[in-house]
Amino acid sequence: MLNRFVSVSLITVFLVSLSFGSLVLGNNLTLLSNDDDTNFEISVNNNIGFNEYSLIEIDEGDNDEETEIIQILYEFNFSSTGAEIVNWDFGDGNTAIGNQVSHQYEKPGTYFILATSISSSSIESDTLVVKVNLVADAEADNMECECAPTAKDTIIDLVTVSDTVIIEGYLTVEHDGSSESCSLRNPLQECHLRVILQYTQSGSTVKEQVLFDDTFRSNTKVIDFSIDESTFEEGEKVQIRLETDQLRDWHKPMANWEIRVK
């Protein structure tokens, strides 16, 4: 009888201990996974930023001009709330740590930002998306003599990206040279210009569109161009090629364009 009483008592103590332990363990698990008391969020000063790109060809009196490129990168300022330590992944291979950080993207495109908050009680994350567009201009030297297949030509690279983009801009050509200006020429000696929008893959032209191919008698000619929602893969680019069939024509081309990421 005594042995039976002892056995029952031990079982009772075990069940009570197990219930108490489960209660404590359950409370601990709830504490580690409960995020009701936290409010981790991230934000950015602007979801859309514009990088600036400027190219100038410096005339040195030959066909091998020196190129000067100026780039100004938009600075995104990121901040977080409800966090002790925040790890940032900017989506371009760069990372940072802090509650408030800043970052610049070298190339236009769409970037997905992941921020992770680590504390003694929880690990949380939040995401956001930013887009980087481009405002660009280029000032090329006079169209130089190639002699074949055209008298003179020049190329302006539009600096495209691997993304779906809209490209809009305009090309300005000004008479620049020792020969008589375009406005003073007779009808049989009018200035000539051919403007071609070329799509290239790894340096080879795969498609092209003639934007302008005619003569004119003004010292300034403006040609608009637009590429609507084209998707470019790695290695694909767009360039503007200018040609003239007349050796006596001296034209200085300048381009302004904008790349907007869809």
Beta strands, then each sheet from edge to edge (+ up, - down):
strand 1: 41-44
strand 2: 48-58
strand 3: 66-72
strand 4: 75-81
strand 5: 85-89
strand 6: 95-97
strand 7: 100-104
strand 8: 109-118
strand 9: 123-139
strand 10: 144-145
strand 11: 152-157
strand 12: 164-175
strand 13: 191-201
strand 14: 204-216
strand 15: 220-231
strand 16: 236-244
strand 17: 251-261
sheet 1: 1+ 4- 7+
sheet 2: 3+ 2- 9- 8+ 5- 6+
sheet 3: 3+ 2- 9- 17+ 12- 15+
sheet 4: 10+ 11- 16+ 13- 14+
end
